[in-house]
């Protein structure tokens, strides 16, 4: 198995661990019965992952959105929630 596939498999495992809604091993706990609820949960996860979570591999206090030049700061939960209004 190449190093690439090991990294991909690790990434998918981490995503599944954080996202029990998508996990096929637990169909009753955390299972979204409505597609809209699943879409909302996935959107919140990716919003936090890209804008609110600091990644050590990108440097000190840097999010993927900051590295891509989309944002200039780490977003707080309040800033993310303000987008809902």
PAPA-466786 format. One record per residue (C-alpha): residue in one letter; x, z, y. Coordinates in nm, 4 decimals. Each point is the difference from the previous one (the first is absolute). Layout:
% PAPA-466786
(A; (X; Z; Y))
...
% end
This chain:
% PAPA-466786
(X; (0.0000; 0.0000; 0.0000))
(X; (0.1458; -0.0982; 0.3355))
(X; (0.0459; 0.2408; 0.2885))
(X; (-0.2688; -0.1856; 0.1990))
(X; (-0.2680; 0.0718; -0.2588))
(X; (0.1049; 0.3646; -0.0233))
(X; (-0.0474; 0.0351; 0.3765))
(X; (-0.3353; -0.1797; -0.0080))
(X; (-0.1222; 0.2134; -0.2905))
(X; (0.1074; 0.3183; 0.1807))
(X; (-0.1786; -0.1112; 0.3192))
(X; (-0.3220; -0.0778; -0.1866))
(X; (0.0162; 0.3338; -0.1793))
(X; (0.0396; 0.1830; 0.3306))
(X; (-0.2949; -0.1903; 0.1469))
(X; (-0.2159; 0.0849; -0.3014))
(X; (0.0967; 0.3667; 0.0236))
(X; (-0.1037; 0.0101; 0.3655))
(X; (-0.3127; -0.2091; -0.0592))
(X; (-0.2075; 0.1535; -0.2739))
(X; (-0.2923; -0.2165; 0.1144))
(X; (0.1736; -0.3072; -0.1431))
(X; (0.1360; 0.1617; -0.3126))
(X; (-0.1608; -0.1327; -0.3195))
(X; (0.0967; 0.3119; -0.1952))
(X; (-0.2457; 0.2234; 0.1894))
(X; (-0.3283; -0.1792; 0.0417))
(X; (-0.2082; 0.3056; 0.0926))
(X; (0.2142; 0.2039; 0.2389))
(X; (0.0622; -0.1787; 0.3266))
(X; (-0.1633; -0.3248; -0.1101))
(X; (-0.1565; -0.2045; 0.2800))
(X; (-0.3428; -0.1215; -0.0991))
(X; (-0.0293; -0.2082; 0.3151))
(X; (0.2466; -0.2706; 0.0921))
(X; (-0.0279; 0.1073; 0.3641))
(X; (0.1256; 0.3513; -0.0856))
(X; (0.2934; -0.1408; -0.1936))
(X; (0.0859; -0.2341; 0.2876))
(X; (-0.0125; 0.2914; 0.2463))
(X; (0.2272; 0.2159; -0.2186))
(X; (0.2539; -0.2798; -0.0455))
(X; (-0.0057; -0.0751; 0.3751))
(X; (0.0637; 0.3650; 0.0869))
(X; (0.2858; 0.0153; -0.2489))
(X; (0.1731; -0.3099; 0.1372))
(X; (-0.0575; 0.1105; 0.3605))
(X; (0.1713; 0.3316; -0.0726))
(X; (0.2744; -0.1607; -0.2109))
(X; (0.0953; -0.2559; 0.2664))
(X; (-0.0694; 0.1846; 0.3264))
(X; (-0.0010; 0.3760; -0.0694))
(X; (0.2568; 0.0596; -0.2745))
(X; (0.3710; 0.0131; 0.0769))
(X; (0.2131; -0.1834; -0.2566))
(X; (0.3530; 0.1298; -0.0503))
(X; (0.1236; -0.3383; -0.1189))
(X; (-0.0819; -0.1535; 0.3407))
(X; (0.1920; 0.2551; 0.2021))
(X; (-0.0734; 0.3256; 0.1747))
(X; (-0.3625; 0.0317; 0.1170))
(X; (-0.0866; -0.3651; -0.0700))
(X; (-0.3210; -0.1379; -0.1498))
(X; (-0.0399; -0.3532; -0.1420))
(X; (-0.2123; -0.0916; 0.3042))
(X; (0.2795; 0.1121; 0.2325))
(X; (0.2587; -0.1941; -0.2023))
(X; (-0.2178; -0.3127; 0.0297))
(X; (-0.0399; 0.0502; 0.3760))
(X; (-0.3779; 0.0544; -0.0205))
(X; (0.0090; 0.3625; 0.1197))
(X; (0.2351; 0.2025; 0.2147))
(X; (-0.0813; 0.3483; -0.1394))
(X; (-0.1194; 0.1871; -0.3091))
(X; (-0.3795; 0.0118; 0.0088))
(X; (-0.1853; 0.3300; -0.0332))
(X; (-0.3221; 0.0491; -0.1950))
(X; (-0.1877; 0.0245; 0.3296))
(X; (0.1271; -0.3421; 0.1117))
(X; (-0.1019; -0.1561; -0.3287))
(X; (-0.3447; 0.1635; 0.0130))
(X; (-0.0490; -0.1251; 0.3571))
(X; (-0.0009; -0.3561; -0.1352))
(X; (-0.3277; 0.0790; -0.1786))
(X; (-0.1875; 0.0500; 0.3268))
% end
